Amino acid sequence: MSAPSPAAPTSPPSKGRVFFSRLSSSLVLWVVMGLAIQWKSQTLFAAIACFFGVAGAVEYFRLIIRDAQHRSFPLLGLFICLGYWAMVIYHVLTKKTEPPMWLDLAALTLSVHGAFLLCYRHELEGEVTLQRIFSTVFGVVYTVIFFGFIVRLMYFRGDGSGLTGVFLMLYLIVVTKFSDMGAYLLGSLIGKHKMIPHISPGKSWEGLGGAFWGRWWGRCCC
């Protein structure tokens, strides 16, 4: 009986396909943002922030789930993330008010105490244990609490100069997406000098310049 042949390695998607995928997602985002602005729907704005918050948390904690003893830590972070955004959506839908600050404090407290309690399930390993605690707490702060401020922007009523929360949300998303598109476009076309190959082989200094170029265009559009 012959041994099964190894599976052929899958080729990475073409640059055109990746660019089309990013462009399509950007267009969908603009449509949803346009509807939220047209309908003045706080629910849609909150849903957009929730999507990016949960997606960011999943992407972050997916990177640190490889350690067998570490899997409970990212699961804790994801649980806190889902609970946080469930409460945010609840307040937007029912209370029609800005999410309370105690929600952020609760997420931070749960991440700190929860991470320490999880450490007691295994033998303490010094620096490795501290790294697991830090990764969990930092992930909650970076992908949960920071993204939660996007919803708070929605309730900013302005400073008398025409600057409103809706504009700030739109500005944040436009500048971020334009930076991403500019970085990919110039990096794909003329990127030759690698910036951080040991972390991300695809990043180039030309792409970094494209990010600043895209950010400038995003500011002009706003």
C-alpha positions in Angstrom: 0.0 0.0 0.0 1.6 3.2 -1.1 1.9 6.1 1.3 -0.4 9.1 0.6 1.3 11.8 -1.3 1.8 15.1 0.6 -0.6 17.8 -0.1 0.7 20.4 -2.5 1.4 23.8 -0.8 -1.3 26.4 -1.5 -0.1 29.4 -3.4 -0.7 32.8 -1.9 -3.5 34.9 -3.5 -2.5 37.3 -6.2 -1.9 40.9 -5.5 -4.9 41.8 -7.7 -7.1 39.5 -5.8 -6.0 40.9 -2.4 -6.4 44.5 -3.7 -9.9 43.7 -5.0 -10.8 42.1 -1.6 -9.6 45.2 0.3 -11.4 47.6 -2.1 -14.6 45.6 -1.8 -14.5 45.6 2.0 -13.9 49.4 1.9 -16.8 50.0 -0.4 -19.1 48.0 1.9 -17.9 50.0 4.9 -18.5 53.3 3.1 -22.1 52.1 2.2 -22.8 51.2 5.8 -21.3 54.4 7.1 -23.3 56.4 4.6 -26.5 54.7 5.7 -25.7 55.4 9.3 -25.1 59.0 8.6 -28.2 59.3 6.4 -30.5 57.6 8.9 -28.7 59.1 11.9 -28.6 55.6 13.3 -26.6 55.2 16.5 -27.2 51.5 16.3 -25.4 51.2 13.0 -22.5 53.3 14.3 -22.3 51.1 17.3 -22.5 48.0 15.1 -19.5 49.2 13.1 -17.4 49.8 16.2 -18.5 46.5 17.6 -17.4 44.7 14.4 -13.9 46.2 14.5 -13.6 45.7 18.2 -14.5 42.0 18.1 -12.5 41.4 14.9 -9.4 43.1 16.4 -9.7 41.0 19.6 -10.1 37.8 17.6 -7.0 38.7 15.5 -4.9 39.6 18.5 -5.8 36.7 20.8 -5.4 34.2 17.9 -1.7 35.1 17.8 -1.2 34.0 21.4 -3.3 30.9 21.5 -0.6 28.5 20.3 0.8 27.8 23.8 -1.2 24.8 25.2 -1.2 26.2 28.8 -1.8 29.7 27.4 -5.1 28.9 25.6 -7.3 29.8 28.6 -5.8 33.3 28.7 -6.9 34.4 25.2 -10.2 32.7 25.8 -10.6 35.0 28.9 -9.8 38.0 26.8 -12.3 37.1 24.1 -15.0 36.4 26.8 -14.4 39.9 28.2 -14.5 41.4 24.7 -17.9 39.8 23.9 -19.3 40.7 27.2 -18.1 44.3 26.9 -19.6 44.8 23.4 -22.9 43.1 24.5 -23.2 45.7 27.2 -22.3 48.5 24.8 -25.0 47.4 22.3 -27.5 47.0 25.2 -26.9 50.6 26.3 -27.2 52.0 22.8 -30.4 50.1 22.0 -32.2 50.5 25.3 -30.7 53.3 27.3 -29.9 55.6 24.3 -26.9 56.9 26.3 -23.2 56.7 26.2 -21.8 53.5 27.8 -20.9 54.0 31.4 -17.2 54.3 32.4 -17.6 51.5 34.9 -17.8 49.2 32.0 -14.2 49.9 31.0 -13.1 49.6 34.6 -14.9 46.2 34.9 -13.1 44.9 31.7 -9.8 46.0 33.1 -10.4 44.5 36.5 -11.6 41.2 35.1 -8.6 40.9 32.8 -6.1 41.6 35.6 -7.7 39.4 38.3 -8.8 36.7 35.8 -5.3 36.4 34.3 -3.7 36.0 37.8 -6.3 33.4 38.8 -5.6 31.4 35.6 -1.9 31.4 36.5 -2.6 29.5 39.7 -3.9 26.5 37.7 -0.3 25.7 36.6 3.1 26.0 38.2 4.4 29.5 38.1 7.2 30.0 35.6 8.5 33.5 36.4 8.9 35.6 33.3 6.7 33.3 31.2 3.8 33.7 33.7 4.2 37.5 33.7 4.2 37.5 29.9 0.9 35.6 29.8 -0.6 38.1 32.2 0.7 41.1 30.3 -0.5 39.7 26.9 -4.0 39.2 28.3 -4.3 42.6 30.0 -2.8 44.4 27.1 -5.1 42.7 24.6 -8.2 43.8 26.6 -6.9 47.4 26.9 -5.9 47.6 23.2 -8.7 45.8 21.5 -11.6 46.3 23.9 -11.3 49.5 25.9 -9.6 51.6 23.2 -12.2 50.5 20.6 -14.9 51.3 23.0 -14.0 55.0 22.8 -15.2 54.9 19.1 -18.7 54.6 20.5 -18.1 57.4 22.9 -17.2 59.6 20.0 -20.7 59.1 18.7 -22.1 61.0 21.7 -19.8 64.0 21.3 -22.1 66.9 20.6 -19.6 69.3 19.2 -17.5 72.3 20.5 -19.3 75.0 18.6 -17.1 74.9 15.6 -19.0 72.2 13.6 -16.8 69.4 15.0 -19.2 66.6 16.0 -18.8 63.0 17.1 -20.1 61.6 13.7 -17.4 63.6 11.9 -14.7 62.3 14.3 -15.8 58.7 13.7 -15.9 59.2 9.9 -12.5 60.9 10.0 -11.0 58.0 12.0 -12.3 55.4 9.6 -11.5 57.3 6.4 -7.9 58.0 7.5 -7.3 54.5 8.6 -8.7 52.9 5.4 -6.9 55.3 3.1 -3.6 54.7 5.0 -4.1 50.9 4.6 -4.9 51.2 0.9 -2.1 53.6 0.2 0.4 51.3 1.9 -0.7 48.2 0.0 -0.9 50.0 -3.3 2.6 51.6 -3.3 4.1 48.6 -1.5 2.8 46.2 -4.1 3.9 48.4 -7.1 7.3 49.7 -6.0 8.0 48.1 -2.7 11.6 46.7 -2.7 13.2 47.7 0.6 11.9 45.5 3.4 11.1 47.3 6.7 10.6 44.6 9.3 11.1 41.2 7.5 11.5 39.3 10.8 8.0 40.4 11.8 6.1 41.0 8.5 8.0 40.1 5.3 5.5 42.0 3.1 6.1 45.4 4.8 8.4 47.8 2.9 9.6 51.4 3.4 7.8 52.3 0.2 4.6 51.0 1.6 5.1 53.1 4.7 5.4 56.2 2.5 2.2 55.0 0.7 0.5 54.9 4.1 1.3 58.6 4.8 0.3 59.5 1.2 -3.1 57.7 1.7 -3.5 59.4 5.1 -3.0 62.8 3.5 -5.7 62.0 0.9 -8.0 60.8 3.6 -7.6 64.1 5.5 -8.3 66.0 2.2 -11.5 64.0 1.7 -12.7 64.9 5.1 
